[in-house]
């Protein structure tokens, strides 16, 4: 009986926490075109840090996307001898410190695709990466089916993926799923649908370990190949779509 009461109290407390948050920004992709008051295109191959620092193979354009049926569709293609895709950010337009950040999305599949929903510290130009911090809410690579990656990059990790979790979901490629992080001054909790998959809560929050006390901006993209997604790419699976139904921010 005591266990049941404790469980109920925990559930009630969780719902109370959720109810105190307010929706402060949402992107429902309900127009005919991308809202450029909120979004920027990042174009090209990432040079002078070519391959976007990861030996990625795609060239980002402002044409590999569409807004249709209240959804954003990013399409990765093989065009001649090159790969193309789209990368979007809210840098300088929508930046946030703390909150719940979630996207409902449907993944592409196949060897070489690397879709992501993530965040970078707004001070990246001043301090560089990884000192600015990086929050990877969703990463998926086609060469590892059924797996979702949630990660953090900091100066303490020298940018390497040591603060990370890989979680298996047997139906993750089927339909839409919700990917979220709940970020407070104390910790980060990562979720896939309703399942808590990873918590980062270091005791000693030095600047190198915890650069997460400043504003961050959002990024949505689909890379091809690279150190993580590749190196091999199965051209026969292209084109592939990364479909985002919505993005919401609660604080």
N, C-alpha and C positions, 0 to 999 in steps of 0.2 A: 504493500500500500504506500509506504514511504517513497519507494522508487517511482511510482506513478505520479505522486504529488510533485516530486522534484522535476520529473520530465515535463509535466504541465507548466510548471513555473518557468522552465527554460524556454519552452515554446512560446509562452506568453511574453517573456522578455524579448525574445527575438522579434516577434510581431510588433512589440512596442518600439523597438529600435527602427524597424522599417517604417512605421507610421510617422516617426518624427522627421523623416526625410521629405523634402519637397522636390518635385521635378523642376529643375532650373533651365534645362535645355533639351530639346529633342529634335531629331532630324528624321522625318518620315518620308522623305523623297516623294512628296506629293505634287510636285510640279512637273513640267515637261522637260526641264533642264536642271542641272546641278546649280544650287544656290551659291554663287561665288561671293556672297557676303559672309558666308561661313567657311567656304572651302577654297584651298589653293591647289593648283596642279604642280607637282614636282616633275620636271621633264628631263629627258636625256638618259645618259648611261652612268651618271654619277661622277664623271670626271671633274676635277683631277684625281679624286679618289675613286677611280673607275671600277665598275661593277658594284657600286654603292658600298664598297668596303668589304664585300662578301663574295667577290668574283661572280656576282649574278650576271645572267646572260641577256636580260631583257633591256629594251629601250623603252622608257616611259613616255607616253604621248598623252595628249588631251582628247584623243579620239577612241581609245579602247574602253569606252564606258558608255552607258546610256541610263537614263532615268525613265522607267516604264512600269506601269501598274503599281505605283507607290513603292518601288524598289530601285536600289542602285545595283547595276550589273557591271562588274569589271570583267573584261574578256581578255584572256591571254591568247595570243595567236603566234603562229609561225608564218612570217611573210618573207618569202625568198630565203635568204641566208640569215635572217635576223628574227628575234623574238620581240614582240611588243606587248605592253600592258599599260596599266594606269596606277598612279600613286597619288593619293589625296591627303592633305593635312589641314588642320584648323589653326595653324601657327599665326599668331598676331590677330586672330579673329575670334576664336573661342578657346580660352585657356582657363584651367581650373586647378584649384588646390583642395584636395580631399573630396570624398564623395563616393557614390556608386556609379560606375561607368559600365554600360552594358550595350551589347549589340546582338540582334537576332539575325542569324546568317545561315546560308547554305553553302557548303564547301564544294570546291572543284575536286576532281580526283585524277590520279594518274601520276606516273613517275616524272618528277621535275617541277610540279606546281608547289608554290609556297605562299599561300594566302596568310594575311595577318591583320589583326586589329590591335593597335598598340599606342604607346604614348612616349613622348620625349620631353625632357625638361626645357622650359622656355628660354633658359639661359645658355643654350647650346653654342651659340655664336661667341659668347663671351668666355666660356670655360672649356668648350669642346666636349667630345664624347670619349669615354663614358662618365666623366665627372658630372655631367648634367643629369645623369640617371636615365634609365629606360625601363618602362613597364610593358611587358608583353602579355596582354590579356588573352590573346589567341594566336597561336602559331600552329600550322598544320603542314606536313610535308607528305606529298603523295607516295613517296617511297616507303613510308611507314603507315600503312592503313590502320584505321581504328584508334589512332593515337592523337591526343591533344597535348600541346606543350604550353605551359605557363611559366614565365621566367622574369627575372630582374637582372639588370646590368648596372654595375656601379664601379667607381674607381677602385674600391677594395678588391673587386674581382678582376680588375684589369680588363674589363669588358667581356671576360669569359663567362660562359653559362654555368655558374656553380650554384646560384640560387634559383633552382628550377625544379619542375615536377613534370613528368610525363605520365598521363593517365589514359587507360584504355577504355574506349566506349565502342561497343561492337556495332552500333547503328549510327555512329556520328556522321557518316557520309549520306545518310538517308534523311531528307527533309531539312527543316530549319531547327536550329538550336540556339540557346541563349548563352553568351559568353560574357562574364562580368568580373570586375574587381571591386571590392569594397575597401577603400583607402582612408585611413584615419591617421592621426599624428603618431599613433602607437604601432600600427601593423597594417598589413595588406592580406586580405582573404580573397582567393580566386575561386570562381564558381563556373561550372558547366551545367546549364539548366539549374536545378536546385541543389546540385551536389557540390559541397566544398571540396576542392581538389588540392589546395596548397595554401599555407599560411607562412608569411615572412614577418617575423617579429624579433629582430635582434635586440639584445639587451643594451649594448653599447652603441648608441646611435650617433657615431661620429659622422662628419661630412662625407667621408669616403665610403662609409657603410650605408648611410641613410641620407641620400640627397633628395628625399621625398618630402621636404617641407617648403616647397615652392610650387609655382604654377607649372602645369604641363599642358601640352596640346595633343590632339588626337591624330592618328594616322590610320588609313585604310589602304591596303595595296595587295597586289599579287605579284610576287617575284617568280622568276624561272631559274631553275638550277641553283648555282652558287654553292658555297661551302656547306650550307645546311640543307638546302633543297635538292642538291644535285650530288655529284657533278653530271650524271647522266640525265638526259631528257628524252622521254618517249614522244617523238613528234607526232605519232599517229593518234595520240589522245587529244591533240589540240584541234580546234579551239576549246577552251574550258572557261566556265563562268564562275565567278565568286559573287554571290548575290547577298546583298545586305537589305534586310527588311526595314530595320530602324536602328538608330543609336539614341540612347537616353542617358542623361546625367542627373543624378539626384544628390542633393546636399542637405 
